[in-house]
Amino acid sequence: MIGLFNDCFPPIMDGVSLTMQNYAFWLHKKTQNVCVVTPKNPEAEDCTGYPVFRYSSAPIPMRKPYRLGFPGIDWPFQLKLSRLSFELAHAHCPFSSGKLAVQVARSQNIPLIATFHSKYRTDIERIISNKYLVDLLIKKIVRFYEMADEVWIPQASVEETLREYGYKGKVEVVNNGSDLTLDASSALLRIETRRRLGIREGESMFLFVGQHIWEKNIGFILDSLALIRDLPFQMFFVGSGYAYQEMVDRVAERNLSHKIHFLGNVADRNVLKSYYTAADLFLFPSLYDNAPLVVREAAGLHTPSLLLRGATCADEIVDNYNGFLSDHSVDFFADRLQELMMNPKLVGDVGLRASSTIVRSWEDIADEVYDRYQRLIHKSRYNSPRCFTGGVMYERV
């Protein structure tokens, strides 16, 4: 069995959780031999065709809906895990689930893959102000990746972050995918969604999808939009997070509630697709994210993104070709928005090129992932401390 390990999984929805969900769905469809290992969640239903094994957890203060896992004290879970036979463990984070993946890989002598998704230093620094403790935790994270047989990153530019943390080993680039694409009904869906949201003729629709946390530079979006308040636009935020209420308050204080709207979490992928399809531009000025799925999802529906020049997540974007870039200045960002609102043809053309240059289907990604798994499993078996003589296997001593 292939084990996918991560500290969050639906109903928690973020980029890594969605990556895990698509890995599990397509690998199960291909092999019928995959499982997910993740913390318990009181809202989870796990109506999947593949098994999901959950262990004890508790809410993380100030990080709702994320949970802290405690697999070591969950004896029924540990017993269940010990009875499973794995061919490969793939960890998508270095915390409780990652430690479990290491435990399984060592006890069953199987390959371990670890994907580096997030800028963990930023997350840790928000909670811990002591630089010595932060550096110590980063060193522990680097040691985790050093234990893996292969370390994967979702985009080439992510390697720089991992090197900054002190990791010196080899990395493999394995891109993320998107499950959202245009179809025959998309043109009508765009019209109906814009009508439902009250977008008038001649108005631009801007969109942000993701956690409402200041690390994603969402305050930058609000400040930029305040500078173009007199232009015809509507802005929609999808998601939730600790900064939500303060964002709402800021919008109200600036008398922009009639132009900036908060839609909350959207778990239904078809509903989310309708928002991407209806939007003219996806605004994502984050310096925090590595390789955000949301930029690819928007591109898959021909909605180009406006990002910050030099950001890790903008690595695959060529300005005015498959996306748009701005300098890290509220004034520049606002000017760029105004420029693009005046040039809808350019926006449309760039959206088309974005869909053809930065988007791959999750099914295609899963095929690549499975081939990589098989090569690593075969290599591990070939190099294992066993030899065959006359058709009989002997353990080397």
C-alpha positions in Angstrom: 0.0 0.0 0.0 1.1 3.6 -0.7 0.7 5.8 2.4 0.0 9.5 2.0 0.7 11.4 5.3 -0.2 15.0 6.0 -1.4 17.1 9.0 -4.5 18.3 7.3 -7.1 16.8 5.0 -10.6 17.7 4.1 -12.8 19.1 5.6 -9.7 21.4 6.1 -9.1 22.9 2.7 -5.8 24.5 1.7 -3.4 23.9 -1.1 -1.6 20.9 0.6 -4.8 19.3 1.7 -6.2 19.6 -1.9 -2.9 18.2 -3.3 -3.3 15.2 -0.9 -6.9 14.7 -1.9 -6.1 14.6 -5.6 -3.1 12.3 -5.1 -5.3 9.9 -3.2 -8.2 10.1 -5.6 -6.2 9.5 -8.8 -3.8 7.0 -7.3 -6.7 5.0 -5.9 -8.4 5.1 -9.3 -5.2 3.8 -10.8 -4.0 1.3 -8.2 -6.8 0.7 -5.7 -3.9 0.6 -3.2 -3.5 3.9 -1.4 -4.4 5.3 2.0 -4.3 8.6 3.8 -2.9 9.1 7.3 -4.0 12.4 9.0 -5.2 13.8 12.3 -8.8 13.4 13.4 -11.3 16.2 12.7 -14.8 16.3 14.3 -16.3 17.5 11.0 -14.7 14.8 8.8 -17.0 12.3 7.0 -14.3 10.5 4.9 -16.7 9.3 2.3 -13.9 8.2 0.0 -13.2 5.0 -1.9 -9.8 4.7 -0.2 -9.1 4.3 3.6 -8.4 7.3 5.7 -6.7 6.5 9.0 -7.0 9.3 11.6 -5.3 9.8 15.0 -6.1 11.9 18.0 -5.8 15.7 17.7 -6.7 19.0 19.3 -7.5 22.5 17.8 -4.5 24.8 17.3 -5.2 28.2 19.0 -5.4 31.1 16.6 -5.0 28.7 13.6 -8.6 27.5 13.1 -9.4 25.0 11.5 -5.9 23.4 11.8 -5.3 20.7 14.4 -2.4 19.4 16.3 -2.0 15.6 16.1 -1.1 13.2 18.9 -0.6 9.8 17.3 1.7 8.6 20.1 -1.1 8.5 22.7 -3.7 7.0 20.3 -3.1 3.3 21.0 -6.0 1.9 18.8 -4.6 3.9 15.9 -1.1 2.7 16.5 -2.3 -0.9 16.6 -4.2 -0.4 13.3 -1.1 1.3 11.7 1.2 -1.6 12.8 -1.0 -4.1 10.9 -0.8 -2.2 7.6 1.8 -3.2 5.0 3.3 -0.3 3.0 5.4 -0.2 -0.1 6.1 3.5 0.1 5.4 6.4 2.5 4.9 9.9 1.2 5.0 12.7 3.8 3.6 16.1 2.8 4.6 17.9 6.0 7.3 17.5 8.7 5.2 17.4 11.8 3.1 14.7 13.5 2.1 12.9 10.2 5.7 13.3 8.8 7.1 11.7 12.0 4.6 8.8 11.5 5.8 8.4 7.9 9.4 8.2 9.1 8.3 5.6 11.7 6.6 3.5 9.0 9.4 3.8 6.6 12.0 2.7 9.1 10.0 -0.2 10.6 9.0 -1.6 7.3 12.2 -0.8 5.4 10.4 1.1 2.6 11.2 4.3 0.7 10.2 7.7 2.2 9.4 10.7 0.0 9.0 14.1 1.6 7.5 17.1 -0.2 8.4 20.6 0.9 5.3 22.7 0.4 5.4 25.6 2.8 7.5 28.5 4.2 7.5 27.1 7.7 9.8 29.8 9.1 7.1 32.4 8.5 4.5 30.3 10.3 6.8 29.7 13.3 8.0 33.3 13.6 4.3 34.4 13.9 4.0 32.3 17.0 7.6 32.4 18.5 9.6 35.6 18.7 12.8 34.0 20.0 15.2 33.7 17.0 17.2 30.9 18.7 14.1 28.8 19.2 13.0 29.5 15.6 16.4 28.5 14.2 16.3 25.3 16.3 12.9 24.3 15.0 14.0 25.0 11.4 17.0 22.7 12.0 14.7 20.0 13.1 12.6 20.5 10.0 15.7 20.2 7.8 16.7 17.0 9.6 13.3 15.6 8.7 13.9 16.2 5.0 17.4 14.8 5.3 15.9 11.5 6.4 13.9 11.1 3.2 15.0 9.0 0.2 13.7 11.8 -2.1 12.7 15.3 -1.4 10.1 16.8 -3.8 9.2 20.5 -4.4 6.2 21.6 -6.4 8.0 24.3 -8.3 11.7 25.0 -9.2 11.9 28.3 -7.3 10.9 26.6 -4.0 14.4 25.1 -3.9 15.8 28.5 -2.9 13.6 28.5 0.3 14.7 25.0 1.2 18.4 25.9 0.7 17.9 29.0 2.9 16.8 26.7 5.7 20.0 24.8 5.4 19.0 21.7 3.3 21.9 20.6 1.1 20.6 17.4 -0.5 19.1 16.7 -3.9 15.5 17.8 -4.8 13.0 16.7 -7.4 10.5 19.1 -9.0 7.0 17.5 -9.2 4.4 20.1 -10.2 0.9 20.4 -8.8 -2.1 20.1 -11.0 -5.7 21.5 -11.3 -9.0 19.7 -11.4 -10.8 22.8 -12.8 -11.1 23.4 -16.5 -13.4 25.1 -19.0 -16.1 23.1 -20.7 -19.0 23.8 -23.1 -21.1 25.4 -20.3 -18.4 27.8 -19.0 -19.5 30.8 -21.0 -23.0 30.6 -19.7 -21.7 29.9 -16.2 -19.7 33.1 -16.3 -22.8 35.1 -17.4 -25.0 33.6 -14.7 -22.5 33.9 -11.9 -21.7 37.6 -12.7 -25.5 38.3 -12.8 -25.9 36.5 -9.4 -23.1 38.5 -7.8 -24.4 41.8 -9.1 -21.6 42.5 -11.5 -22.8 45.2 -13.9 -21.9 45.8 -17.5 -18.5 47.4 -17.7 -17.5 46.4 -14.2 -14.3 44.3 -13.5 -14.5 41.4 -11.1 -11.4 40.6 -9.0 -11.0 37.4 -6.9 -8.9 36.1 -4.1 -9.1 32.5 -2.8 -7.1 31.3 0.2 -6.6 31.6 3.9 -7.5 35.0 5.3 -4.1 35.5 7.1 -1.9 38.6 6.9 1.0 36.5 5.8 -0.6 36.2 2.4 -0.4 40.0 2.0 -4.2 40.5 1.9 -3.8 43.9 3.6 -1.9 44.9 0.5 -4.9 44.0 -1.7 -7.2 46.2 0.5 -4.8 49.1 0.4 -4.5 48.9 -3.3 -8.2 48.7 -3.9 -8.7 51.8 -1.7 -6.6 53.8 -4.2 -8.9 52.9 -7.1 -12.2 53.1 -5.2 -13.8 55.3 -7.9 -13.2 52.8 -10.6 -15.9 50.2 -11.6 -14.9 47.0 -9.9 -16.1 44.4 -7.4 -13.7 42.3 -5.3 -14.6 38.9 -3.8 -12.6 37.1 -1.1 -13.2 33.3 -0.7 -11.9 31.6 2.4 -11.5 32.1 6.1 -8.8 32.7 8.7 -7.8 34.6 11.8 -7.6 37.9 9.9 -11.2 37.7 8.6 -12.9 40.0 11.1 -10.2 42.6 10.9 -10.4 42.6 7.1 -14.2 43.1 7.3 -13.6 46.0 9.8 -11.0 47.6 7.6 -13.3 47.5 4.5 -16.1 49.0 6.5 -13.9 51.8 7.9 -13.0 52.8 4.4 -16.6 52.7 3.2 -15.8 50.0 0.7 -18.3 47.3 1.8 -20.3 48.0 -1.4 -17.3 47.0 -3.5 -15.4 44.4 -1.4 -17.3 41.2 -0.4 -16.5 38.1 1.7 -18.0 34.8 0.6 -16.5 32.6 3.4 -15.3 29.0 2.8 -16.4 27.3 -0.4 -16.1 23.6 -0.2 -18.1 22.8 -3.3 -15.7 22.8 -6.2 -18.4 23.6 -8.7 -19.3 26.7 -6.8 -15.6 27.7 -6.6 -15.3 27.0 -10.3 -18.1 29.5 -11.0 -16.2 32.3 -9.1 -13.0 31.6 -11.0 -14.9 31.6 -14.3 -16.7 34.8 -13.6 -13.5 36.7 -12.5 -11.5 38.9 -14.8 -8.3 38.9 -12.6 -7.1 36.8 -9.7 -5.2 38.9 -7.2 -2.4 37.1 -5.4 0.4 39.5 -4.1 1.6 36.9 -1.6 5.3 36.6 -0.7 4.5 33.8 1.7 3.3 31.1 -0.7 5.6 28.7 -2.6 3.6 27.2 -5.4 -0.1 28.1 -4.8 -2.7 25.8 -6.4 -5.1 28.7 -6.6 -3.1 30.5 -9.3 -3.2 27.3 -11.4 -6.9 26.8 -10.8 -7.6 30.3 -11.9 -5.4 29.8 -15.0 -7.2 26.6 -15.8 -10.4 28.7 -16.2 -8.7 31.3 -18.3 -8.4 33.8 -15.4 -4.9 35.3 -15.2 -3.3 36.3 -12.0 -1.6 39.6 -10.8 1.3 38.8 -8.6 4.4 40.5 -7.2 7.6 40.5 -9.2 10.3 38.3 -7.5 7.8 36.3 -5.4 8.4 32.6 -5.3 4.9 31.9 -6.5 5.5 34.1 -9.5 8.3 32.0 -10.8 6.4 30.6 -13.8 4.8 33.9 -14.7 6.0 36.0 -17.7 4.5 39.4 -17.4 1.9 40.2 -20.1 2.3 36.6 -21.5 0.7 34.1 -19.0 0.1 36.4 -16.1 0.8 39.9 -14.8 3.5 41.2 -12.4 3.7 44.3 -10.3 6.5 45.8 -8.1 5.9 45.4 -4.4 4.2 48.8 -3.9 0.6 49.6 -3.2 0.7 52.4 -5.7 2.3 50.3 -8.5 -0.3 47.5 -7.8 -3.2 49.9 -8.0 -1.8 51.4 -11.2 -1.4 48.0 -12.7 -5.0 47.1 -11.8 -6.2 50.3 -13.5 -4.1 49.6 -16.6 -5.5 46.1 -16.9 -9.1 47.2 -16.4 -8.6 49.5 -19.4 -7.3 46.6 -21.6 -9.7 43.6 -21.4 -8.4 42.1 -24.6 -4.9 41.8 -23.1 -6.4 40.2 -20.0 -8.3 37.7 -22.1 -5.3 36.8 -24.3 -3.1 36.3 -21.2 -5.7 34.1 -19.6 -5.7 31.8 -22.6 -2.0 31.5 -22.5 -2.0 30.9 -18.8 -4.2 27.9 -19.2 -1.9 26.4 -21.8 1.4 27.1 -20.1 1.0 26.6 -16.3 -1.8 24.1 -15.9 -1.7 20.3 -15.9 -4.5 18.0 -14.9 -4.2 16.1 -11.6 -4.7 12.9 -13.5 -1.6 13.6 -15.6 0.3 14.6 -12.4 -0.8 11.4 -10.7 0.5 9.3 -13.6 3.9 10.9 -13.2 3.8 10.5 -9.4 3.0 6.8 -9.7 5.8 6.2 -12.2 8.2 7.9 -9.8 6.9 5.8 -6.9 7.4 2.6 -8.9 11.0 3.5 -9.8 11.8 4.3 -6.2 10.1 1.1 -4.9 12.0 -1.0 -7.5 15.3 0.7 -6.6 14.7 0.1 -2.9 13.9 -3.6 -3.4 16.9 -4.0 -5.7 19.3 -2.3 -3.2 17.8 -4.0 -0.1 20.0 -6.2 2.0 18.7 -9.4 0.4 20.2 -11.8 -2.1 18.8 -14.7 -4.1 20.4 -18.0 -4.7 18.8 -20.8 -6.6 15.4 -19.1 -6.4 15.6 -18.9 -2.5 15.8 -15.6 -0.8 18.4 -15.2 2.0 18.8 -12.2 4.3 22.4 -10.8 4.3 24.0 -10.7 7.7 
